[in-house]
Amino acid sequence: MKQKNVMSRLAVPTVIAGVTVYMLKDQANRQKLKAYIENAKEKIPYFSGKQEKTSFSVEKAGNPSPQDIEDNKMVSEGSMYPVHYYDQKKK
């Protein structure tokens, strides 16, 4: 049983690698793959550089505005999860 499990774990990656090498041997297939990857990158905002501005930005994350009352209130309250977790462990 154990040997069969090891063989199946080795067979799948070996077959995938073999098919990949066989398919990418041809220059036309490599060009198709490159075009496919470029199209996929354009559709994903992170890779295309077309990220939308949201209400939360990285610049705001460590530098809260003193005029943003709701954000300051949330930060001052802190997370209650560690408190509840600690209380449960104490009981």
Number of C-alpha atoms within 10 A of each C-alpha: 5 6 8 9 10 10 10 11 11 11 12 11 11 12 11 11 12 11 11 11 11 11 14 14 10 10 10 11 13 13 12 12 14 12 12 11 12 13 12 13 14 13 12 12 12 11 12 13 10 11 10 8 7 7 6 8 8 8 8 10 9 7 8 13 11 8 8 9 11 9 12 13 10 10 11 9 8 10 10 8 9 10 11 11 10 10 10 9 8 7 5
